[in-house]
Amino acid sequence: MVNASIARNIVGIIGNVISFGLFFSPAPTFYKIIKKKDVEEFKPDPYIATVLSCAFWVFYGLPFVHPNSLLLVTVNGVGLVFEFVYLTLFYIYSNIKGRKKLLLYLLIVIIFFVIIVLITMLALHGTTTRSLVVGIICDIFNIMMYVSPLTVMAKVIKTKSVEYMPFWLSLANFLNGLSWASYALIHPLDIYVLISNGIGVISGLIQLLLYAYFWCKGGKKIDEGDHVPKPTIDAV
């Protein structure tokens, strides 16, 4: 019989690989942006949400917050690098108004993150209490990351076209949520990872079903490089 710890690590590594794919999946979109030297209708919101999500999961996985969570730190640390690269490209190819808006959002994100870190380290004592508070915050932003592609669903339904439906991102979301939800269920149970990624499974499935429905009805199929950008991550 496979030891629970070994099984958890194996599933966690699989989750890392899928998450890396999730983080990399917007690359064709940014290739298109670089080629056209314009962000067009694409929005930075999902990437900003993913930055905050990844940052909090890295913090959550540190030994003084939630011990024995190294895999959460590694995958979300890599995710942060990816997202900052995407946001840098978005900044370069945005107009002046878009750049100011992006910098303002990033400033708000940084200030909020620093405040939570200071409160956690100075006012909360013990890993149980810290895990509870930071875990809830992680769930909130991870759920935001997972559902952010759903904002395009109204457009898909209205136009009856999947041109801007992020198929690969939706598929990656589904697989990512499934792998990390499985990881969370293996002893020791991690309820915070389970909640947000369980919702991620549902969110990804809804997106895939919507894509399949309109694609089968003859809606325009999205090209490899044309998906709507998203997050991510989140990884977990």
N, C-alpha and C positions, 0 to 999 in steps of 0.2 A: 504493500500500500504506500502511495506517495505521501511523504510528510507534508503537512499543511503549509509549513513555512516555505518549502521548496516549491510547492504548487503555486503559492501566492507570488513568489518571486518570478516564476515562469510566466504567469498571467500578466504580472506587472511589466515584464520585459516586452511581452507582446503588445501591451498597451502603449509602451514607450514607442515602439516601432510604428504603430498605427497613428499615434499622436504626431510623430515626426512627419508622417504623410499628410496629416491634417494641416500642420503648420506650413508645409511646402505647397499644398494644393492651390493657393492663390497665385503662385509664381507665373502661370500663363497669363493671368489677368494683368500682372505688372509688366510682363513682356509686351503686352498690347499697349499699356500706358506709356512705356518707354519708347516704343516704336512710334506712337502718335504724338508723344511729348505733351500729353493732355490727359487728365484724369476723367474727362467727360462727365458722365452721370454717376460714376462710382463714388461711394461715400467712405470716409475713414472711420465712421462710428464703430463698426464691428471690431476693427483692429485696436481701437482705444479700449474697448470693453475687454478684449482679450489680454491686453497689457496688464490691466488691473487684475484680471482673473489669475493670470500666471504669477504675478507678483505676490498675490495673497497665498497662492498654493505653495510657492517657494517658502514663504514665511511660515505657513502652516506645517510644512514638512521638516522644519529645523528641529533639532533635538530638544531644545528648551520650550517648544510649543507642542509638538506631537512626535514623540520618539519613534524610531524604527520606520521612517517614511522616506528613505533616501531616494527611492524611485520617483516619488512625487517631486522632489527637489530637482533631480536631473532633467526630467522631461519638461518641466515648466521653466527651468533655467534656459534650456535650448529654445523654448517657445518665446521667451522674452527677446532673445537675440533676433529671431525671425521677425517678430512683430515690429521691433524698432527699425529693422531694415525696410520693411514695407512702409512704415510711417515716414521714414526719411525720403523714400522715393515719392510717396504721396505729397510730401511737402515740396519737393523739387518741382514737380509737375502740376502743382496747384496754382491758381491765381492768388493775388495778394489777399483777397478776402478769405479764401480757403486756408491760406497759410496762417493768418491771424486766428482763425477759428480753431485750427488744429493745435496751435501753440497754447491757446487758452484752455482747451480741453485737457491737454497734457499737464499743464500747470495745476489744474484742479485735481487731476488724478494723483499727481505726486504729493500734493499737500494732504489730500485725504489719506493716502497710504501712510505717510509719515505720522500723521495724527493717530491712526489706529495702532501702528507699531509702538509708539510711545506710550499710549494708554495700556496696551497689552503688557509691555515690559515693566512699566512702573506701577500700575494699579492692580494688575492681576498676578496672582501667585499660584504656582503649581501648574503642571502640564494639563491636568484635567480641565481646569477653568479656562486656561488659555486655548486649549483645543476646542472647547465649546464655543467661545466667542468668535475666534478666528475661523472655525469650521463653518459657522452659520454665515459669516460674511463671504467666505469662499463659495458656499452654495449659491448665495444670491447672485454673485457675479458670474459664476459658472453657468447658471441657468440663463442669465442674460446673454451669455456667449452662445449657448446652444439654440436659443430661440431667435437670435438676431436675424438669421436668414428667412425667418417666417414673415418678415416685413415685406418681402417681395411677393408673397402669396397673393395679396390683393391685386397686384399688377398682373400676375399670371392669370388669375381668374377673370379679370376684366378684359384682358387682351386675348385670352384663350391661346396664349403662346408661352412656350417655355424658354424663349430666347434669353431671358435674364434669370432663369431658374438655376441656382448653383448646384447642378447635379453631383459633381465630384465632391463638393464641400458637404452636401447633404449625406452622401454615402459615407464619407469620412466621419462625419458627425455621428451617424448611426453606429458604425463599427467601433469608433472611439468610446462612445457611451457604453456599448455592450461589453467591451473589454475591461473598462475600469469599474463598471458595476459588478462584473464577475470577480474582479480583484477584491473589491470591498466586501463581498460576501464570504470570502475565504477567511477563516480564523486567523487573527482577531478581526471581528467585524468592524468596519469603519463606516459608521452611519452617514457621515458627512460626504464622503466620496460616493456612497451609494445613492443618496437622495438626488443630487444634481445630475449624476450620470444616468440614473434611471429615467429622469425627465429627458435627458439627452437622447436616449434610445427612442422614446415616444416622439420627440420632436423630429429626429432624423427620419423615422418611419413615416410620419405625416408628410414630410417634404418629398420623400421618394414616391409615395403613393400619388401625391398630386402631380408630380412630374410624369409618372407613368400614365396617369389618366389623360392628361392633355397631350402627351406625346402620341399615345395610341389614337387620339381623336384627330391627329394631324396637325397639332400645334408645332410651330417652328422649333426645331431642335437646336440647342445651343452648340456653338462650336467649342473646340477644346480650349481655346483661349478666352472665351467670352463669359466666364462665370462671374457672378456678382461677388465681390470680395467679402470675406468674412474673417474672424477669427478664427477663434479660435478658441479658443482653450481652453480653447484651453485644452489643455491636454487632459485634464481630469474633470 
